Amino acid sequence: MKREDRSVATPDSAEVRAKRLAISLSGTNLARASDYNQRIVLQAIRLSGETTRIELARQTGLTAPTIANITSRLDEMGLIAHLGRKHGGRGQPALRLAVNPDGAFAIGLNVDRDHITLVALDLAGEVRSRVTREVRFALPSDVVAIVGEELDGLLAAGGVDRARVLGIGLARPDDLGGIVLPNKPEGYESWSKVDFASLLKEILPWPVHVDNDAAAAALGEAQGVSGHERPSFFYLLISAGLGGGPVIDGSYYRGARMRSGEIGLMPDVGAADPGAVVQDTVSLSAIEERLAQVGRKLDVLEDLLALDPVMATTVDQWIADATRALTVPLVAASCLLDPDAIVIGGRLPAPLIERLCARLDAALAEVSMPNRVPVHPAQMAAEAPAIGAAILPFLDQLLPSDAILMQAGRSEAN
């Protein structure tokens, strides 16, 4: 596999300074602060399972009257439900509150070089329905056709009220058509000119939010329970390629050029081939290429768990080589970011992710570093990019995001 041209034009320095200054000096107003407080309270209810107004005031630091006003609004919006009274304490029993899963929905779509995945996510963060099409190098017209064919069934299977769908989150690799992978067909480069929102507007009546697949998966992990237990982590997404995502204090860090976490394109200095990058070894495409060289075809990913001696030996060697290729980049991530953990997810079958995590954990333990960063499997399923993408409409409209408090870049009048 070859690397694509990664050259990036350098932005005008004055423009960059103005942009950074605008962000650093962004203020807020009462309306935005009120919106943010409402999002914080909804997220607190969402993550707690069930709670009370007293507990919310203690957890958020907001006053009791503010909590009462916010929860009343959330109730009127149909976003929370009352579960009765909490008995056992002194005085009037506290009202138990929980998120209403049917209060809002979002659709997640992951477009990759070997599959198309759709999920329907409810406000509680549960996947209500999912569908995956194993399609190699789907072209834009293929994606439109697949989404059009599957959407109604997805919504029906999940009991999703169309009127409560906030939007579509779409996750795709950067340079979807640009990176050279084995068996990439002619015409696949057309993806480089595609605007996803325009592509899908004829079949999707909702706003479309587009993000990198590794970023979406990392955002989804950060929004889950484990993401709040370890708010800083480096996410590794093993798919047709290899992506990464740094999450710092619960927020995804994108970098100056929106290209942070490109671990797959780091040089693999220990590889036999000069100029190799890490994803030349650590990717599903690399595994498939190895299997083809020994006369094995990968029809479904579960075949990687087969007891066939040739298949098993090939997978064992891949895990060893992947461990070697990832150790130096993950040492760098550990020392530079000091995360709570390295988290590995993607479409690789869970037993193989667990094996790779164990091998990497042992390899990193042998390196003398100022910190010890454990390696864990991601909590989310193989559909992590699609699930994470479905979080994007919630972050845009209902859940807390640092951008909500910033005036810079907002289109409304201040």
SVG drawing of the C-alpha trace seen along z (x, -y; Angstrom):
<svg xmlns="http://www.w3.org/2000/svg" viewBox="-45 -41 59 67">
<polyline fill="none" stroke="black" stroke-width="0.4" points="0.0,0.0 1.2,-3.5 0.9,-6.8 -1.1,-9.5 0.3,-13.0 -0.1,-14.7 1.1,-18.1 -1.0,-20.9 -1.0,-24.6 0.1,-26.8 -2.7,-29.3 -2.0,-33.0 -0.4,-33.7 -2.5,-36.8 -5.6,-34.8 -4.5,-32.1 -3.7,-34.6 -7.1,-36.3 -8.9,-33.0 -7.0,-31.9 -7.5,-35.3 -11.2,-35.1 -11.5,-31.7 -9.5,-32.6 -11.5,-35.8 -14.9,-34.3 -17.4,-35.3 -20.9,-34.2 -24.3,-35.7 -27.1,-34.8 -29.1,-32.9 -26.1,-30.8 -25.2,-30.1 -28.8,-29.1 -28.7,-26.7 -25.5,-25.3 -26.8,-24.7 -29.8,-22.9 -27.5,-20.7 -25.4,-19.9 -28.5,-19.0 -29.8,-16.7 -26.4,-15.0 -26.3,-14.5 -29.7,-12.9 -28.8,-10.8 -25.6,-9.4 -27.1,-8.8 -29.8,-6.4 -32.1,-8.1 -31.6,-11.0 -33.4,-13.7 -33.4,-17.5 -31.4,-17.6 -28.8,-15.3 -28.6,-17.3 -28.0,-20.6 -25.3,-18.8 -23.7,-17.4 -23.8,-20.5 -23.4,-23.3 -26.6,-25.0 -29.1,-26.4 -32.3,-24.5 -34.6,-27.0 -32.4,-26.8 -32.6,-23.0 -36.4,-23.2 -36.8,-25.5 -34.5,-23.5 -36.1,-20.1 -39.6,-21.7 -38.5,-22.8 -36.9,-19.3 -40.2,-17.7 -42.2,-20.0 -39.9,-19.1 -40.5,-15.4 -36.8,-14.7 -37.1,-13.4 -39.6,-11.3 -40.8,-11.1 -40.4,-7.8 -42.3,-8.5 -41.1,-9.5 -37.9,-8.4 -38.8,-7.2 -36.7,-6.6 -35.4,-10.0 -36.8,-12.8 -39.4,-15.2 -41.3,-15.0 -40.0,-12.2 -37.9,-13.5 -39.1,-13.2 -37.1,-10.6 -36.1,-11.8 -34.7,-9.8 -34.1,-10.6 -36.9,-9.7 -35.2,-7.5 -38.0,-8.3 -37.5,-12.0 -35.1,-12.4 -33.3,-10.2 -30.3,-10.5 -29.1,-8.4 -25.5,-7.4 -23.9,-6.5 -20.4,-5.2 -19.1,-5.1 -15.8,-3.2 -13.9,-1.4 -15.3,2.1 -18.7,1.4 -21.7,-0.9 -23.3,-0.9 -26.4,-2.7 -27.6,-2.9 -30.5,-4.5 -29.6,-5.9 -32.0,-7.1 -31.5,-9.9 -30.4,-7.4 -27.6,-6.3 -29.0,-2.9 -28.7,-1.6 -32.3,-0.9 -31.5,0.7 -28.6,1.3 -27.7,2.5 -24.4,3.2 -23.7,3.8 -20.4,5.4 -19.6,3.4 -16.0,3.0 -15.2,-0.5 -18.8,-1.7 -19.1,-4.7 -21.2,-7.8 -24.2,-6.5 -23.9,-3.2 -24.1,-4.9 -27.2,-6.9 -28.9,-3.7 -28.0,-1.7 -29.2,-4.5 -32.4,-4.9 -33.1,-1.2 -32.3,-0.7 -33.6,-3.8 -37.3,-3.0 -36.5,0.4 -34.0,-1.0 -36.5,-3.4 -39.3,-0.9 -37.1,1.7 -36.0,-0.8 -39.4,-2.3 -38.1,-5.7 -40.5,-8.6 -39.3,-10.5 -40.6,-13.8 -38.1,-13.4 -35.0,-12.7 -32.5,-15.5 -30.3,-14.8 -27.8,-12.5 -24.2,-12.0 -21.9,-10.8 -18.4,-9.3 -15.9,-8.7 -12.1,-8.4 -10.2,-11.4 -9.2,-11.3 -11.7,-8.5 -10.9,-8.3 -7.2,-9.3 -5.4,-6.7 -4.1,-3.8 -5.3,-0.4 -5.2,3.0 -7.9,3.6 -9.1,0.0 -11.1,-0.4 -10.8,-3.1 -13.2,-6.0 -13.0,-5.7 -11.0,-8.9 -14.4,-10.7 -15.0,-10.7 -12.4,-13.5 -14.9,-15.9 -18.1,-14.8 -20.0,-17.0 -21.8,-14.5 -24.6,-16.9 -25.4,-17.6 -25.1,-14.0 -27.7,-12.8 -30.1,-15.8 -32.5,-14.2 -33.1,-11.1 -32.5,-12.5 -34.8,-15.3 -32.6,-16.1 -29.4,-18.1 -26.2,-16.1 -23.1,-16.4 -19.9,-15.0 -16.8,-14.0 -13.7,-11.8 -14.5,-8.1 -11.9,-7.9 -13.0,-11.2 -16.6,-10.0 -15.7,-6.8 -13.6,-8.6 -16.4,-11.1 -18.9,-8.2 -16.5,-6.6 -16.1,-9.9 -19.9,-10.3 -20.2,-6.8 -19.9,-5.9 -16.3,-4.7 -15.4,-8.0 -16.4,-9.8 -14.4,-7.4 -11.3,-8.1 -11.8,-11.5 -8.4,-11.6 -7.6,-8.8 -6.1,-8.0 -8.5,-6.1 -7.2,-3.7 -9.6,-2.7 -8.7,0.4 -10.8,0.5 -9.9,0.8 -7.2,-1.8 -6.0,-2.9 -7.1,-6.1 -6.6,-7.6 -8.2,-10.2 -6.9,-12.1 -9.6,-12.9 -8.4,-15.4 -10.6,-16.1 -13.6,-14.7 -13.1,-16.8 -11.8,-15.6 -8.6,-17.5 -8.6,-18.2 -5.3,-20.0 -4.4,-23.1 -5.3,-21.6 -8.0,-19.3 -5.8,-16.2 -4.8,-15.1 -4.5,-11.4 -3.1,-10.3 -1.3,-7.4 -1.8,-5.2 0.3,-7.6 3.2,-7.7 6.4,-6.1 6.9,-2.5 10.6,-2.6 10.9,1.0 9.2,2.3 11.0,4.2 9.8,2.0 11.3,-1.5 8.8,-4.3 6.2,-2.0 3.6,-3.6 1.9,-2.0 -1.4,-1.3 0.5,0.8 0.6,3.4 -2.2,2.4 -5.4,2.5 -8.0,4.9 -6.7,4.3 -3.3,5.4 -4.7,8.6 -6.7,9.4 -3.6,8.9 -1.6,11.3 -4.3,13.9 -4.5,13.6 -0.8,14.3 -1.3,17.6 -4.3,18.6 -7.1,17.6 -10.0,15.3 -11.6,13.2 -15.3,13.5 -16.5,12.3 -14.5,10.8 -15.4,13.7 -13.3,15.9 -10.3,14.4 -11.3,16.5 -11.3,19.8 -9.3,22.7 -7.8,23.3 -4.0,23.6 -3.0,21.3 -5.5,18.6 -4.6,18.9 -0.9,18.7 -1.3,15.6 -3.4,13.9 -0.9,14.7 1.9,13.2 -0.2,10.1 -0.8,9.5 2.9,9.8 3.7,7.4 1.0,5.0 2.3,4.9 5.8,4.0 4.4,1.3 2.3,-0.3 4.7,-0.3 6.7,-3.3 3.8,-5.5 1.9,-4.6 5.0,-5.4 5.0,-8.8 1.2,-9.3 1.7,-8.1 4.6,-10.5 3.2,-13.5 -0.5,-13.3 -0.3,-11.4 -3.8,-9.9 -5.7,-7.7 -5.6,-4.9 -5.0,-3.8 -8.4,-2.5 -8.6,-0.2 -11.8,0.3 -12.9,1.0 -14.2,3.9 -11.6,6.3 -13.4,9.2 -13.5,8.5 -11.3,11.5 -8.5,10.3 -8.8,6.7 -8.4,8.2 -5.4,10.2 -3.8,7.1 -4.5,5.0 -2.8,7.6 0.2,7.7 0.5,4.0 0.0,3.6 2.9,6.0 5.1,4.3 4.5,0.8 5.2,2.1 8.7,3.0 9.5,-0.5 11.0,-2.9 8.5,-5.8 7.5,-8.5 4.0,-7.1 2.3,-3.8 -0.6,-3.9 -2.9,-0.8 -4.3,0.5 -8.0,1.4 -10.6,2.6 -13.1,-0.1 -16.5,0.2 -18.4,-0.4 -19.2,2.2 -17.8,2.6 -20.2,0.0 -18.3,-2.6 -17.9,-5.2 -21.6,-5.0 -22.6,-5.2 -20.2,-8.0 -21.5,-9.8 -25.1,-9.6 -23.9,-11.5 -23.1,-14.5 -26.7,-15.7 -27.2,-15.4 -24.1,-17.5 -25.3,-20.0 -28.8,-20.5 -29.1,-18.9 -25.9,-17.7 -23.0,-19.8 -20.2,-21.0 -17.6,-23.7 -18.6,-25.3 -22.0,-26.2 -20.4,-28.9 -18.4,-30.4 -19.6,-33.3 -16.8,-33.0 -18.0,-31.4 -21.7,-31.4 -24.1,-32.7 -26.7,-34.3 -26.6,-37.9 -24.8,-38.6"/>
</svg>
